[in-house]
Amino acid sequence: MREEGNIRQVDALGIDLMGFIFYDRSPRHVATMPGHMPQNSALTGVFVDAPESFILEKVGRYGLKFIQLHGGEPPELCASLQAKGLTVIKAFSIRQEEDLERTKAYAGCCGFFLFDTPGPARGGNGHKFDWTLLDGYTGSTPFLLSGGIGPDDIERLRAFTHPALIGYDLNSRFESSPGVKSVETLRIFLETLRSDSK
């Protein structure tokens, strides 16, 4: 998220987390403070192999509560950020079930994992991976499902269950342009998803 009006509208939809990308190679990169920051959604900073000092500077400036790490960050960095009262979401690209082995080193030092699709960009590629690979995940750290989830995926999401699944990462397929969400598309999707879960 990046634009003031769009942030206000999406925040009003009752989402849990709102992401701000601090990675200058991303088309969604946040270079300056938006004119409005969310009041209902927890602020989440997204980083790729950034030094801890850079992350903490953004935490202080933007009031971030969650830190999403999309690079090769070591468990020690995750543990250090968690020790400072932040909740760390560590992203893992899943090509095959063996990729889940990498999560074991991060058990106990992350609040959540995020399972995403490998692609040329760090997130926001708009493609799905084979969710059945997650049947092999037996860890206790809850995870967010990511990777190309779009408006037409309600039935597929309803069919996918896992004891550690805690939420969904909705990004590129809900955008009208990079960093700008289509509010009406997102609203309809969320209303349908919530009604299905009752």
MARFI-115191 format. One record per residue (C-alpha): residue number from 1; residue in three letters; x negated, y negated, z negated. Coordinates in steps of 0.2 Angstrom, whole numbers, padded with zeros to 4 digits, always signed. Example, Ala and Ser with C-alpha at 12.3 -4.5 7.8 and 13.67 -1.06 7.14 Angstrom:
MARFI-115191
<node><pos>1</pos><code>Ala</code><px>-0062</px><py>+0022</py><pz>-0039</pz></node>
<node><pos>2</pos><code>Ser</code><px>-0068</px><py>+0005</py><pz>-0036</pz></node>
//
This chain:
MARFI-115191
<node><pos>1</pos><code>Met</code><px>+0000</px><py>+0000</py><pz>+0000</pz></node>
<node><pos>2</pos><code>Arg</code><px>-0006</px><py>-0017</py><pz>+0004</pz></node>
<node><pos>3</pos><code>Glu</code><px>+0008</px><py>-0030</py><pz>+0008</pz></node>
<node><pos>4</pos><code>Glu</code><px>+0017</px><py>-0039</py><pz>-0005</pz></node>
<node><pos>5</pos><code>Gly</code><px>+0035</px><py>-0037</py><pz>+0002</pz></node>
<node><pos>6</pos><code>Asn</code><px>+0032</px><py>-0019</py><pz>+0006</pz></node>
<node><pos>7</pos><code>Ile</code><px>+0025</px><py>-0015</py><pz>-0012</pz></node>
<node><pos>8</pos><code>Arg</code><px>+0041</px><py>-0023</py><pz>-0020</pz></node>
<node><pos>9</pos><code>Gln</code><px>+0053</px><py>-0013</py><pz>-0009</pz></node>
<node><pos>10</pos><code>Val</code><px>+0044</px><py>+0004</py><pz>-0012</pz></node>
<node><pos>11</pos><code>Asp</code><px>+0042</px><py>+0001</py><pz>-0030</pz></node>
<node><pos>12</pos><code>Ala</code><px>+0060</px><py>-0001</py><pz>-0032</pz></node>
<node><pos>13</pos><code>Leu</code><px>+0063</px><py>+0016</py><pz>-0025</pz></node>
<node><pos>14</pos><code>Gly</code><px>+0058</px><py>+0024</py><pz>-0041</pz></node>
<node><pos>15</pos><code>Ile</code><px>+0042</px><py>+0033</py><pz>-0036</pz></node>
<node><pos>16</pos><code>Asp</code><px>+0029</px><py>+0038</py><pz>-0049</pz></node>
<node><pos>17</pos><code>Leu</code><px>+0012</px><py>+0033</py><pz>-0042</pz></node>
<node><pos>18</pos><code>Met</code><px>+0008</px><py>+0020</py><pz>-0029</pz></node>
<node><pos>19</pos><code>Gly</code><px>-0009</px><py>+0021</py><pz>-0020</pz></node>
<node><pos>20</pos><code>Phe</code><px>-0022</px><py>+0007</py><pz>-0016</pz></node>
<node><pos>21</pos><code>Ile</code><px>-0036</px><py>+0013</py><pz>-0005</pz></node>
<node><pos>22</pos><code>Phe</code><px>-0053</px><py>+0006</py><pz>-0009</pz></node>
<node><pos>23</pos><code>Tyr</code><px>-0063</px><py>+0014</py><pz>+0005</pz></node>
<node><pos>24</pos><code>Asp</code><px>-0068</px><py>+0001</py><pz>+0019</pz></node>
<node><pos>25</pos><code>Arg</code><px>-0068</px><py>+0014</py><pz>+0033</pz></node>
<node><pos>26</pos><code>Ser</code><px>-0049</px><py>+0017</py><pz>+0030</pz></node>
<node><pos>27</pos><code>Pro</code><px>-0037</px><py>+0007</py><pz>+0041</pz></node>
<node><pos>28</pos><code>Arg</code><px>-0027</px><py>+0006</py><pz>+0024</pz></node>
<node><pos>29</pos><code>His</code><px>-0041</px><py>-0002</py><pz>+0015</pz></node>
<node><pos>30</pos><code>Val</code><px>-0037</px><py>-0015</py><pz>+0002</pz></node>
<node><pos>31</pos><code>Ala</code><px>-0049</px><py>-0030</py><pz>+0004</pz></node>
<node><pos>32</pos><code>Thr</code><px>-0039</px><py>-0043</py><pz>-0007</pz></node>
<node><pos>33</pos><code>Met</code><px>-0027</px><py>-0042</py><pz>-0021</pz></node>
<node><pos>34</pos><code>Pro</code><px>-0009</px><py>-0041</py><pz>-0014</pz></node>
<node><pos>35</pos><code>Gly</code><px>+0003</px><py>-0055</py><pz>-0019</pz></node>
<node><pos>36</pos><code>His</code><px>+0013</px><py>-0043</py><pz>-0030</pz></node>
<node><pos>37</pos><code>Met</code><px>+0008</px><py>-0027</py><pz>-0039</pz></node>
<node><pos>38</pos><code>Pro</code><px>+0021</px><py>-0013</py><pz>-0044</pz></node>
<node><pos>39</pos><code>Gln</code><px>+0030</px><py>-0015</py><pz>-0060</pz></node>
<node><pos>40</pos><code>Asn</code><px>+0038</px><py>+0003</py><pz>-0060</pz></node>
<node><pos>41</pos><code>Ser</code><px>+0025</px><py>+0014</py><pz>-0052</pz></node>
<node><pos>42</pos><code>Ala</code><px>+0008</px><py>+0018</py><pz>-0059</pz></node>
<node><pos>43</pos><code>Leu</code><px>-0006</px><py>+0010</py><pz>-0050</pz></node>
<node><pos>44</pos><code>Thr</code><px>-0018</px><py>+0023</py><pz>-0042</pz></node>
<node><pos>45</pos><code>Gly</code><px>-0034</px><py>+0018</py><pz>-0034</pz></node>
<node><pos>46</pos><code>Val</code><px>-0041</px><py>+0030</py><pz>-0020</pz></node>
<node><pos>47</pos><code>Phe</code><px>-0060</px><py>+0031</py><pz>-0018</pz></node>
<node><pos>48</pos><code>Val</code><px>-0072</px><py>+0041</py><pz>-0007</pz></node>
<node><pos>49</pos><code>Asp</code><px>-0089</px><py>+0044</py><pz>-0015</pz></node>
<node><pos>50</pos><code>Ala</code><px>-0089</px><py>+0027</py><pz>-0024</pz></node>
<node><pos>51</pos><code>Pro</code><px>-0101</px><py>+0024</py><pz>-0038</pz></node>
<node><pos>52</pos><code>Glu</code><px>-0093</px><py>+0024</py><pz>-0055</pz></node>
<node><pos>53</pos><code>Ser</code><px>-0097</px><py>+0005</py><pz>-0058</pz></node>
<node><pos>54</pos><code>Phe</code><px>-0087</px><py>+0001</py><pz>-0042</pz></node>
<node><pos>55</pos><code>Ile</code><px>-0072</px><py>+0011</py><pz>-0047</pz></node>
<node><pos>56</pos><code>Leu</code><px>-0072</px><py>+0003</py><pz>-0065</pz></node>
<node><pos>57</pos><code>Glu</code><px>-0073</px><py>-0014</py><pz>-0057</pz></node>
<node><pos>58</pos><code>Lys</code><px>-0058</px><py>-0010</py><pz>-0047</pz></node>
<node><pos>59</pos><code>Val</code><px>-0049</px><py>-0003</py><pz>-0062</pz></node>
<node><pos>60</pos><code>Gly</code><px>-0052</px><py>-0019</py><pz>-0072</pz></node>
<node><pos>61</pos><code>Arg</code><px>-0047</px><py>-0031</py><pz>-0057</pz></node>
<node><pos>62</pos><code>Tyr</code><px>-0031</px><py>-0021</py><pz>-0051</pz></node>
<node><pos>63</pos><code>Gly</code><px>-0026</px><py>-0013</py><pz>-0068</pz></node>
<node><pos>64</pos><code>Leu</code><px>-0027</px><py>+0005</py><pz>-0061</pz></node>
<node><pos>65</pos><code>Lys</code><px>-0021</px><py>+0019</py><pz>-0071</pz></node>
<node><pos>66</pos><code>Phe</code><px>-0025</px><py>+0034</py><pz>-0060</pz></node>
<node><pos>67</pos><code>Ile</code><px>-0040</px><py>+0037</py><pz>-0049</pz></node>
<node><pos>68</pos><code>Gln</code><px>-0039</px><py>+0048</py><pz>-0034</pz></node>
<node><pos>69</pos><code>Leu</code><px>-0056</px><py>+0054</py><pz>-0028</pz></node>
<node><pos>70</pos><code>His</code><px>-0057</px><py>+0060</py><pz>-0009</pz></node>
<node><pos>71</pos><code>Gly</code><px>-0076</px><py>+0063</py><pz>-0007</pz></node>
<node><pos>72</pos><code>Gly</code><px>-0089</px><py>+0075</py><pz>-0014</pz></node>
<node><pos>73</pos><code>Glu</code><px>-0088</px><py>+0068</py><pz>-0032</pz></node>
<node><pos>74</pos><code>Pro</code><px>-0095</px><py>+0079</py><pz>-0045</pz></node>
<node><pos>75</pos><code>Pro</code><px>-0086</px><py>+0085</py><pz>-0060</pz></node>
<node><pos>76</pos><code>Glu</code><px>-0097</px><py>+0074</py><pz>-0071</pz></node>
<node><pos>77</pos><code>Leu</code><px>-0089</px><py>+0059</py><pz>-0063</pz></node>
<node><pos>78</pos><code>Cys</code><px>-0072</px><py>+0065</py><pz>-0066</pz></node>
<node><pos>79</pos><code>Ala</code><px>-0075</px><py>+0069</py><pz>-0084</pz></node>
<node><pos>80</pos><code>Ser</code><px>-0083</px><py>+0052</py><pz>-0087</pz></node>
<node><pos>81</pos><code>Leu</code><px>-0068</px><py>+0043</py><pz>-0079</pz></node>
<node><pos>82</pos><code>Gln</code><px>-0056</px><py>+0053</py><pz>-0089</pz></node>
<node><pos>83</pos><code>Ala</code><px>-0065</px><py>+0049</py><pz>-0105</pz></node>
<node><pos>84</pos><code>Lys</code><px>-0062</px><py>+0031</py><pz>-0102</pz></node>
<node><pos>85</pos><code>Gly</code><px>-0043</px><py>+0034</py><pz>-0102</pz></node>
<node><pos>86</pos><code>Leu</code><px>-0040</px><py>+0036</py><pz>-0084</pz></node>
<node><pos>87</pos><code>Thr</code><px>-0031</px><py>+0050</py><pz>-0076</pz></node>
<node><pos>88</pos><code>Val</code><px>-0041</px><py>+0058</py><pz>-0062</pz></node>
<node><pos>89</pos><code>Ile</code><px>-0034</px><py>+0066</py><pz>-0046</pz></node>
<node><pos>90</pos><code>Lys</code><px>-0047</px><py>+0076</py><pz>-0037</pz></node>
<node><pos>91</pos><code>Ala</code><px>-0043</px><py>+0080</py><pz>-0018</pz></node>
<node><pos>92</pos><code>Phe</code><px>-0048</px><py>+0096</py><pz>-0010</pz></node>
<node><pos>93</pos><code>Ser</code><px>-0046</px><py>+0100</py><pz>+0009</pz></node>
<node><pos>94</pos><code>Ile</code><px>-0039</px><py>+0117</py><pz>+0011</pz></node>
<node><pos>95</pos><code>Arg</code><px>-0044</px><py>+0127</py><pz>+0027</pz></node>
<node><pos>96</pos><code>Gln</code><px>-0044</px><py>+0145</py><pz>+0019</pz></node>
<node><pos>97</pos><code>Glu</code><px>-0040</px><py>+0152</py><pz>+0002</pz></node>
<node><pos>98</pos><code>Glu</code><px>-0059</px><py>+0153</py><pz>-0003</pz></node>
<node><pos>99</pos><code>Asp</code><px>-0058</px><py>+0133</py><pz>-0003</pz></node>
<node><pos>100</pos><code>Leu</code><px>-0048</px><py>+0135</py><pz>-0019</pz></node>
<node><pos>101</pos><code>Glu</code><px>-0064</px><py>+0142</py><pz>-0028</pz></node>
<node><pos>102</pos><code>Arg</code><px>-0071</px><py>+0124</py><pz>-0028</pz></node>
<node><pos>103</pos><code>Thr</code><px>-0057</px><py>+0119</py><pz>-0040</pz></node>
<node><pos>104</pos><code>Lys</code><px>-0064</px><py>+0129</py><pz>-0054</pz></node>
<node><pos>105</pos><code>Ala</code><px>-0079</px><py>+0118</py><pz>-0058</pz></node>
<node><pos>106</pos><code>Tyr</code><px>-0066</px><py>+0103</py><pz>-0060</pz></node>
<node><pos>107</pos><code>Ala</code><px>-0055</px><py>+0112</py><pz>-0073</pz></node>
<node><pos>108</pos><code>Gly</code><px>-0053</px><py>+0102</py><pz>-0089</pz></node>
<node><pos>109</pos><code>Cys</code><px>-0060</px><py>+0086</py><pz>-0081</pz></node>
<node><pos>110</pos><code>Cys</code><px>-0046</px><py>+0081</py><pz>-0070</pz></node>
<node><pos>111</pos><code>Gly</code><px>-0028</px><py>+0077</py><pz>-0074</pz></node>
<node><pos>112</pos><code>Phe</code><px>-0022</px><py>+0083</py><pz>-0057</pz></node>
<node><pos>113</pos><code>Phe</code><px>-0028</px><py>+0091</py><pz>-0041</pz></node>
<node><pos>114</pos><code>Leu</code><px>-0022</px><py>+0086</py><pz>-0023</pz></node>
<node><pos>115</pos><code>Phe</code><px>-0022</px><py>+0099</py><pz>-0009</pz></node>
<node><pos>116</pos><code>Asp</code><px>-0024</px><py>+0091</py><pz>+0008</pz></node>
<node><pos>117</pos><code>Thr</code><px>-0027</px><py>+0095</py><pz>+0026</pz></node>
<node><pos>118</pos><code>Pro</code><px>-0045</px><py>+0094</py><pz>+0033</pz></node>
<node><pos>119</pos><code>Gly</code><px>-0047</px><py>+0081</py><pz>+0046</pz></node>
<node><pos>120</pos><code>Pro</code><px>-0058</px><py>+0068</py><pz>+0054</pz></node>
<node><pos>121</pos><code>Ala</code><px>-0052</px><py>+0055</py><pz>+0041</pz></node>
<node><pos>122</pos><code>Arg</code><px>-0052</px><py>+0056</py><pz>+0022</pz></node>
<node><pos>123</pos><code>Gly</code><px>-0034</px><py>+0057</py><pz>+0020</pz></node>
<node><pos>124</pos><code>Gly</code><px>-0019</px><py>+0051</py><pz>+0031</pz></node>
<node><pos>125</pos><code>Asn</code><px>-0022</px><py>+0063</py><pz>+0045</pz></node>
<node><pos>126</pos><code>Gly</code><px>-0004</px><py>+0067</py><pz>+0047</pz></node>
<node><pos>127</pos><code>His</code><px>-0006</px><py>+0086</py><pz>+0048</pz></node>
<node><pos>128</pos><code>Lys</code><px>-0001</px><py>+0100</py><pz>+0037</pz></node>
<node><pos>129</pos><code>Phe</code><px>-0011</px><py>+0115</py><pz>+0032</pz></node>
<node><pos>130</pos><code>Asp</code><px>-0005</px><py>+0133</py><pz>+0028</pz></node>
<node><pos>131</pos><code>Trp</code><px>+0004</px><py>+0130</py><pz>+0011</pz></node>
<node><pos>132</pos><code>Thr</code><px>+0004</px><py>+0149</py><pz>+0008</pz></node>
<node><pos>133</pos><code>Leu</code><px>-0015</px><py>+0148</py><pz>+0005</pz></node>
<node><pos>134</pos><code>Leu</code><px>-0010</px><py>+0140</py><pz>-0012</pz></node>
<node><pos>135</pos><code>Asp</code><px>-0003</px><py>+0157</py><pz>-0018</pz></node>
<node><pos>136</pos><code>Gly</code><px>-0021</px><py>+0160</py><pz>-0022</pz></node>
<node><pos>137</pos><code>Tyr</code><px>-0022</px><py>+0145</py><pz>-0034</pz></node>
<node><pos>138</pos><code>Thr</code><px>-0021</px><py>+0152</py><pz>-0052</pz></node>
<node><pos>139</pos><code>Gly</code><px>-0028</px><py>+0137</py><pz>-0061</pz></node>
<node><pos>140</pos><code>Ser</code><px>-0020</px><py>+0128</py><pz>-0075</pz></node>
<node><pos>141</pos><code>Thr</code><px>-0022</px><py>+0110</py><pz>-0068</pz></node>
<node><pos>142</pos><code>Pro</code><px>-0006</px><py>+0104</py><pz>-0060</pz></node>
<node><pos>143</pos><code>Phe</code><px>-0007</px><py>+0099</py><pz>-0041</pz></node>
<node><pos>144</pos><code>Leu</code><px>+0000</px><py>+0087</py><pz>-0029</pz></node>
<node><pos>145</pos><code>Leu</code><px>+0004</px><py>+0093</py><pz>-0012</pz></node>
<node><pos>146</pos><code>Ser</code><px>-0002</px><py>+0083</py><pz>+0003</pz></node>
<node><pos>147</pos><code>Gly</code><px>-0006</px><py>+0084</py><pz>+0021</pz></node>
<node><pos>148</pos><code>Gly</code><px>+0006</px><py>+0077</py><pz>+0034</pz></node>
<node><pos>149</pos><code>Ile</code><px>+0022</px><py>+0078</py><pz>+0024</pz></node>
<node><pos>150</pos><code>Gly</code><px>+0036</px><py>+0069</py><pz>+0034</pz></node>
<node><pos>151</pos><code>Pro</code><px>+0054</px><py>+0065</py><pz>+0034</pz></node>
<node><pos>152</pos><code>Asp</code><px>+0059</px><py>+0082</py><pz>+0042</pz></node>
<node><pos>153</pos><code>Asp</code><px>+0051</px><py>+0092</py><pz>+0029</pz></node>
<node><pos>154</pos><code>Ile</code><px>+0065</px><py>+0093</py><pz>+0016</pz></node>
<node><pos>155</pos><code>Glu</code><px>+0069</px><py>+0112</py><pz>+0019</pz></node>
<node><pos>156</pos><code>Arg</code><px>+0051</px><py>+0117</py><pz>+0020</pz></node>
<node><pos>157</pos><code>Leu</code><px>+0047</px><py>+0108</py><pz>+0003</pz></node>
<node><pos>158</pos><code>Arg</code><px>+0062</px><py>+0116</py><pz>-0004</pz></node>
<node><pos>159</pos><code>Ala</code><px>+0056</px><py>+0133</py><pz>+0001</pz></node>
<node><pos>160</pos><code>Phe</code><px>+0038</px><py>+0131</py><pz>-0006</pz></node>
<node><pos>161</pos><code>Thr</code><px>+0037</px><py>+0134</py><pz>-0024</pz></node>
<node><pos>162</pos><code>His</code><px>+0022</px><py>+0136</py><pz>-0036</pz></node>
<node><pos>163</pos><code>Pro</code><px>+0021</px><py>+0135</py><pz>-0055</pz></node>
<node><pos>164</pos><code>Ala</code><px>+0007</px><py>+0122</py><pz>-0054</pz></node>
<node><pos>165</pos><code>Leu</code><px>+0016</px><py>+0110</py><pz>-0041</pz></node>
<node><pos>166</pos><code>Ile</code><px>+0020</px><py>+0094</py><pz>-0049</pz></node>
<node><pos>167</pos><code>Gly</code><px>+0023</px><py>+0082</py><pz>-0035</pz></node>
<node><pos>168</pos><code>Tyr</code><px>+0021</px><py>+0076</py><pz>-0017</pz></node>
<node><pos>169</pos><code>Asp</code><px>+0009</px><py>+0064</py><pz>-0008</pz></node>
<node><pos>170</pos><code>Leu</code><px>+0019</px><py>+0054</py><pz>+0005</pz></node>
<node><pos>171</pos><code>Asn</code><px>+0008</px><py>+0044</py><pz>+0016</pz></node>
<node><pos>172</pos><code>Ser</code><px>+0005</px><py>+0042</py><pz>+0035</pz></node>
<node><pos>173</pos><code>Arg</code><px>+0021</px><py>+0050</py><pz>+0042</pz></node>
<node><pos>174</pos><code>Phe</code><px>+0031</px><py>+0037</py><pz>+0032</pz></node>
<node><pos>175</pos><code>Glu</code><px>+0022</px><py>+0022</py><pz>+0039</pz></node>
<node><pos>176</pos><code>Ser</code><px>+0027</px><py>+0010</py><pz>+0052</pz></node>
<node><pos>177</pos><code>Ser</code><px>+0009</px><py>+0005</py><pz>+0053</pz></node>
<node><pos>178</pos><code>Pro</code><px>-0007</px><py>+0009</py><pz>+0043</pz></node>
<node><pos>179</pos><code>Gly</code><px>-0003</px><py>+0004</py><pz>+0025</pz></node>
<node><pos>180</pos><code>Val</code><px>+0015</px><py>-0001</py><pz>+0028</pz></node>
<node><pos>181</pos><code>Lys</code><px>+0029</px><py>+0011</py><pz>+0023</pz></node>
<node><pos>182</pos><code>Ser</code><px>+0045</px><py>+0012</py><pz>+0032</pz></node>
<node><pos>183</pos><code>Val</code><px>+0056</px><py>+0009</py><pz>+0017</pz></node>
<node><pos>184</pos><code>Glu</code><px>+0072</px><py>+0015</py><pz>+0024</pz></node>
<node><pos>185</pos><code>Thr</code><px>+0065</px><py>+0031</py><pz>+0030</pz></node>
<node><pos>186</pos><code>Leu</code><px>+0056</px><py>+0034</py><pz>+0013</pz></node>
<node><pos>187</pos><code>Arg</code><px>+0073</px><py>+0030</py><pz>+0003</pz></node>
<node><pos>188</pos><code>Ile</code><px>+0083</px><py>+0042</py><pz>+0013</pz></node>
<node><pos>189</pos><code>Phe</code><px>+0070</px><py>+0056</py><pz>+0011</pz></node>
<node><pos>190</pos><code>Leu</code><px>+0068</px><py>+0053</py><pz>-0008</pz></node>
<node><pos>191</pos><code>Glu</code><px>+0087</px><py>+0053</py><pz>-0010</pz></node>
<node><pos>192</pos><code>Thr</code><px>+0089</px><py>+0069</py><pz>-0001</pz></node>
<node><pos>193</pos><code>Leu</code><px>+0074</px><py>+0077</py><pz>-0010</pz></node>
<node><pos>194</pos><code>Arg</code><px>+0081</px><py>+0072</py><pz>-0027</pz></node>
<node><pos>195</pos><code>Ser</code><px>+0099</px><py>+0078</py><pz>-0023</pz></node>
<node><pos>196</pos><code>Asp</code><px>+0092</px><py>+0095</py><pz>-0018</pz></node>
<node><pos>197</pos><code>Ser</code><px>+0082</px><py>+0097</py><pz>-0034</pz></node>
<node><pos>198</pos><code>Lys</code><px>+0098</px><py>+0094</py><pz>-0045</pz></node>
//
